[in-house]
Amino acid sequence: MNRAALLSPMDVNVIRRYVHTKYAPLPDERRAQIVADAIRRSLQMRLPNLPTVQKNKLAQELISRCLVTERREVQADDVLDLCSELEWGTEEEREQLQEPLLYWLNERSKSVWTPTQLNERLMKKNGPQLIVAEQAVTQKPVTAWTQKLVSYVRSRTFTQVAAILLSIILVTSIVISQQRQTAISDVPLVSEHFIPETNVVSEAGKQAGSYDFLKYTEIDENAIKTYMRGRDALLAEEPYFGAIIESAKMHDVHPLLLFAITGQEQGFVPRTNKNAKEIANNPFNVFHSWQDYNTDIYNSADIAAKLIAKLAAGIPEDQDPFEWMNKTYAEDPLWSDGVRKLFNKLTSLNSK
């Protein structure tokens, strides 16, 4: 059984640091809202594939109980506990939840769960537990990592974020969420990840196994360069622009997908950055970062294109392609949102 936490205070810390760095110009309250929304979506991605209403209800209760009240990580057992406690409507509706729950459990377990075992677990009888009782009561030695974790969980920052997150889940409807995203989009450049998406990719992604839109195609280079130069991007110039196009063609990857990744990773490398020339050598942050692996644009673009081609070839049916690539390419759970948004934006500019 995979006992990794679905969401931990350390995950919250990673998201918080990313947002506070990426969106430094925004007011504190706005950044906290972005962090809270990202945490909510990160948890929802790791829950069983239940209908939206049920998944939202689960996320709301898990955040309230685990993160806010008990200030601890969210475990798979918490999901089953809540599924046994919440009201799910009619018996027929409850039975409809069984299949996605079973699939989710068996993905996380070495042994196979049966419908009978699941029903027993939900009724809190003698079904198997995801965490062995002995492990639950065993006191592990306090390590430096644990001390840091406890210190962070007790911090005022975590409490503020958790409280804001809970309030957002409790009161936010789809309309309110869209309004908040629109407000954030008024801030130039830094807020692009949170502008409501167009349907360029989402409609294509709905077709099971249809990901041809990720493959190489000719683009309107002048239009893309004009957009990037409007952002004072060094990548709009040679040899950077041409090297990315060349690698995309070599590995049959859409050039705009590669450019979108550089936009997410390094904002297309603004010339005003004092390290612009070094960053432009590895704007994809392959092998962790441009600082750790400062090669040249030909090499980094080739590595990135090869990886994206491999990931794109293995996307499961009905899986969002950007979220699928996110799992391997980046630890940041917001990466897929940013790349998708930038890809859609660049695609809308492309006239070919």
Residue pairs with C-beta under 8 A, 6 or more apart in sequence:
1 76
1 108
1 109
1 110
1 111
1 130
2 76
2 108
2 109
3 75
3 76
3 130
3 131
5 11
5 73
5 74
5 75
6 43
6 46
6 47
6 62
6 73
6 74
6 75
6 76
6 78
6 79
7 39
7 42
7 43
7 46
7 62
7 66
7 67
7 73
7 74
8 73
8 74
8 149
9 67
9 71
9 72
9 73
9 149
9 152
9 153
9 158
10 149
10 152
11 39
11 42
11 333
12 35
12 39
12 67
12 158
12 161
12 162
13 152
13 158
14 331
14 332
15 35
15 38
15 39
15 42
15 332
15 333
15 334
16 35
16 157
16 161
18 332
18 334
19 31
19 34
19 35
19 38
19 334
20 31
20 35
22 190
23 30
23 31
23 34
23 190
23 191
24 190
25 187
25 190
26 34
26 184
26 187
26 190
26 191
30 184
32 160
32 161
32 164
33 164
33 168
33 180
34 184
34 194
35 161
35 164
35 165
36 161
36 164
36 165
36 168
37 168
37 177
37 180
37 194
38 333
38 334
39 63
39 67
39 161
39 165
40 59
40 63
40 165
40 168
40 169
41 333
41 337
42 333
43 59
43 62
43 63
43 74
44 55
44 56
44 59
45 323
45 333
47 55
47 58
47 59
47 79
47 104
48 55
48 79
48 100
48 101
48 103
48 104
49 55
49 100
49 103
49 104
50 58
50 97
50 100
50 101
54 88
54 97
56 169
57 86
58 79
58 82
58 83
58 86
59 169
60 166
60 169
60 170
61 82
61 86
62 74
62 78
62 79
62 82
63 74
63 162
63 165
63 166
63 169
64 166
64 169
65 78
65 82
66 72
66 73
66 74
66 75
66 78
67 74
67 162
67 165
67 166
68 162
68 163
68 165
68 166
71 153
71 154
71 158
71 159
71 162
72 153
75 130
75 131
76 105
76 108
76 130
77 129
77 130
77 131
80 101
80 121
80 122
80 130
83 97
83 101
83 122
84 121
84 122
84 123
84 124
88 94
88 97
98 115
98 118
98 119
101 118
102 113
102 115
102 118
105 113
105 118
106 112
106 113
108 130
109 130
111 128
113 128
117 127
117 128
118 127
119 127
120 126
120 127
121 127
121 128
121 129
140 146
152 158
172 180
178 196
181 194
181 195
181 196
182 195
182 196
184 191
184 194
184 195
185 191
185 192
185 194
185 195
185 196
189 231
189 267
192 338
192 341
192 342
192 345
193 264
193 334
193 337
193 338
193 341
194 337
195 341
197 340
197 341
197 344
198 344
198 348
200 343
200 344
200 347
200 348
201 213
201 321
201 322
201 340
201 343
201 344
201 347
204 210
204 211
204 212
204 213
205 211
205 320
205 321
208 317
208 318
209 315
209 317
211 312
211 315
211 321
213 254
214 253
214 254
214 257
214 308
214 312
214 321
215 252
215 253
215 254
215 312
216 248
216 249
216 251
216 252
216 253
216 254
216 255
217 254
217 255
217 352
218 352
219 245
219 255
219 256
219 350
219 352
220 349
220 350
220 351
220 352
221 241
221 245
223 349
223 350
223 351
224 236
224 256
224 259
224 346
224 349
224 350
225 236
225 241
227 345
227 346
227 349
228 235
228 236
228 241
228 259
228 268
229 236
231 267
231 268
231 270
232 270
232 271
232 272
233 267
233 268
233 269
233 270
233 271
234 240
234 268
234 269
234 270
234 271
234 276
234 277
234 280
235 241
235 244
235 259
235 262
235 268
235 269
235 280
235 283
236 268
239 297
239 298
240 269
240 280
240 283
240 297
243 297
243 298
243 301
244 255
244 258
244 259
244 262
244 297
244 301
245 255
246 298
246 301
247 253
247 258
247 298
247 301
247 302
247 304
247 305
248 254
248 255
248 257
248 258
248 301
248 305
249 255
250 302
250 305
251 302
251 305
251 306
251 308
251 309
252 309
253 305
253 308
253 309
253 312
254 343
256 343
256 346
256 347
256 350
257 308
257 339
257 343
258 284
258 301
258 304
258 305
258 308
259 268
259 342
259 346
260 339
260 340
260 342
260 343
260 346
261 284
261 304
261 308
261 329
261 339
262 268
262 269
262 283
262 284
263 338
263 339
263 342
264 335
264 338
264 339
264 342
265 283
265 284
265 285
266 279
266 283
266 285
266 290
268 283
269 276
269 279
269 280
269 283
270 276
273 279
275 290
278 290
278 291
278 294
279 290
280 297
281 290
281 294
281 295
281 296
281 297
281 300
282 289
282 290
282 293
282 294
282 295
282 297
282 300
283 290
283 297
283 300
284 300
284 301
284 303
284 304
286 293
286 300
286 303
286 304
286 307
287 293
287 303
293 300
307 328
307 329
308 325
308 329
311 324
311 325
311 328
311 329
312 321
312 325
314 324
315 321
315 324
315 325
316 324
320 336
322 336
322 337
322 339
322 340
322 343
323 336
325 336
325 339
326 332
326 333
326 335
326 336
326 339
329 335
